[in-house]
Amino acid sequence: MDQLNSALEQEFPVNEQCMYLNHAAVAPWPISASKAVARFAEENVAKGAADYPHWLEIEKQLRLNLARLINAPVDSVALVKNTSEALSFVAYGIDWRPGDTVVISDEEFPSNSIVWESLKNQGVIVRKVSLAGENPEAELFQAISETPRLVSISAVQYATGTRVNLAKMDQRGHLNENLRF
């Protein structure tokens, strides 16, 4: 474990200066990401798109690695610019019906609330569940039992640090049996 912690510390030298906690919006890059982007930029400057097939292979390997990391089929892994773009793809890729409900918390980062609220003109109801109190999962269980079309909850709320136990949320199978697509 010490070796892993040491490797992580080396990836983020900014931590030598401060404890950087803003990881969701704009955050320091790990050194390995910075080096990869620099290599790509140098290749592009020197050769243009001549190495495009190689870039596709790197992308394919990244998707394979990510699929393995999250235990998902590789064809379900998409590479997009950021969370906001991914949420927009999901929000506008569903055939919504008037009365469909989306459950979010009342503490979500704006990109995880604005996108769902933008669906109100299609008759989608956005239910914001309070996470205040000792058992935030209890309120979420109640909201999920009312059969929403979609649940979009951050594991850790950005403003308060409230942590939602996502494993506990799925213990009863609610997240799979009640949601329909």
C-alpha positions in Angstrom: 0.0 0.0 0.0 2.9 2.4 0.8 4.2 1.8 -2.7 0.8 2.7 -4.2 0.6 5.8 -2.0 4.1 6.8 -3.0 3.3 6.4 -6.7 0.1 8.5 -6.3 2.0 11.2 -4.5 4.6 11.4 -7.3 1.7 11.8 -9.9 0.4 14.9 -8.1 3.3 17.2 -7.0 0.8 20.0 -6.3 0.1 18.2 -3.0 3.5 19.2 -1.8 2.2 22.8 -1.7 -1.3 22.3 -0.6 -4.1 19.7 0.0 -6.0 20.1 -3.3 -9.6 19.0 -2.9 -11.3 20.4 -5.9 -11.1 17.4 -8.2 -14.5 17.6 -10.0 -14.3 20.8 -12.0 -10.8 21.9 -12.8 -8.0 20.0 -11.2 -4.3 19.4 -11.5 -3.4 16.7 -14.0 -1.4 13.7 -13.0 2.1 13.8 -14.4 1.5 10.8 -16.5 -1.5 12.5 -18.2 0.6 15.6 -18.8 3.4 13.5 -20.4 0.9 11.7 -22.6 -0.6 14.9 -23.9 2.8 16.4 -24.6 3.9 13.3 -26.5 0.7 13.4 -28.6 1.2 17.1 -29.3 4.8 16.6 -30.4 3.7 13.7 -32.7 1.0 15.8 -34.2 3.3 18.8 -34.8 6.0 16.6 -36.4 3.8 14.2 -38.4 0.2 15.6 -38.5 -2.3 12.8 -38.7 0.2 10.2 -40.2 0.0 8.2 -37.0 -3.8 8.3 -36.8 -4.1 4.4 -37.0 -1.7 4.3 -34.0 -3.9 6.8 -32.1 -6.9 4.6 -32.8 -5.0 1.6 -31.3 -4.2 3.7 -28.2 -7.9 4.7 -27.9 -8.9 1.0 -28.2 -6.5 0.0 -25.5 -7.8 2.7 -23.2 -11.4 1.6 -23.7 -10.3 -2.0 -22.9 -8.5 -0.9 -19.8 -11.5 1.2 -18.6 -13.9 -1.7 -19.3 -11.8 -4.0 -17.2 -11.5 -1.3 -14.4 -15.3 -0.9 -14.1 -16.2 -4.5 -15.1 -18.2 -3.5 -18.1 -18.4 -4.7 -21.7 -15.9 -2.7 -23.8 -18.7 -1.6 -26.2 -20.4 0.2 -23.4 -17.4 2.5 -22.8 -17.5 5.8 -24.4 -14.7 8.4 -24.3 -16.1 12.0 -24.1 -14.7 15.4 -23.1 -16.2 15.6 -19.6 -19.0 14.6 -17.3 -21.3 17.3 -18.6 -21.1 16.1 -22.1 -21.7 12.5 -21.0 -24.7 13.5 -19.0 -26.1 15.3 -22.0 -25.7 12.3 -24.2 -27.7 10.2 -21.7 -30.3 12.9 -21.1 -31.0 13.5 -24.7 -30.6 9.9 -25.8 -33.6 8.6 -23.9 -37.1 8.6 -25.3 -38.7 10.5 -22.5 -42.5 10.5 -21.9 -44.4 13.1 -20.0 -44.5 12.1 -16.3 -41.2 10.3 -16.4 -39.2 11.1 -13.2 -35.5 11.6 -12.7 -34.2 11.4 -9.1 -31.2 13.5 -8.1 -30.1 14.9 -4.8 -30.7 18.5 -3.6 -26.9 18.9 -3.4 -25.8 17.8 -6.8 -23.1 19.6 -8.8 -24.8 21.9 -11.3 -23.9 19.7 -14.3 -25.8 16.9 -12.7 -28.9 18.9 -12.1 -29.1 21.4 -14.9 -29.1 18.7 -17.6 -32.1 16.9 -16.0 -34.0 20.2 -15.4 -33.6 21.0 -19.1 -35.9 18.1 -19.8 -38.9 19.8 -18.0 -40.2 21.1 -21.3 -40.7 17.4 -22.3 -42.8 16.7 -19.2 -40.0 15.1 -17.3 -40.3 15.6 -13.5 -37.1 16.2 -11.6 -37.3 15.0 -8.0 -34.6 16.5 -5.8 -34.1 14.3 -2.7 -32.7 15.8 0.5 -29.6 14.1 1.7 -29.7 16.0 5.1 -29.8 13.8 8.1 -28.0 10.7 9.3 -29.3 8.2 6.6 -29.3 9.9 3.2 -29.8 6.5 1.6 -33.3 6.1 3.3 -34.7 9.1 1.4 -33.2 7.8 -1.8 -34.7 4.3 -1.2 -38.1 6.0 -0.9 -37.7 8.0 -4.1 -36.5 4.9 -6.0 -39.4 2.8 -4.8 -41.7 5.2 -6.7 -40.2 3.9 -9.9 -38.3 6.8 -11.5 -37.1 6.5 -15.1 -33.5 7.4 -14.1 -31.5 8.0 -10.9 -28.4 10.3 -11.1 -26.6 10.6 -7.8 -23.0 11.5 -7.1 -21.2 9.3 -4.7 -19.8 12.3 -2.9 -21.7 15.6 -2.9 -19.4 18.5 -4.0 -20.6 21.2 -1.6 -21.0 19.3 1.6 -18.9 16.2 1.3 -21.9 14.0 2.0 -21.1 10.5 0.9 -23.8 8.3 -0.5 -23.2 4.6 -0.1 -23.9 3.4 -3.6 -23.2 -0.2 -2.8 -25.9 0.0 -0.1 -28.2 1.7 -2.6 -28.1 -1.4 -4.8 -28.3 -4.0 -2.0 -32.0 -4.4 -2.4 -31.7 -4.5 -6.2 -33.7 -1.2 -6.5 -31.3 0.3 -9.0 -31.8 -2.6 -11.4 -35.4 -3.8 -11.0 -37.2 -0.5 -10.8 -35.5 1.4 -13.6 -36.7 0.9 -17.2 -35.3 2.0 -20.5 
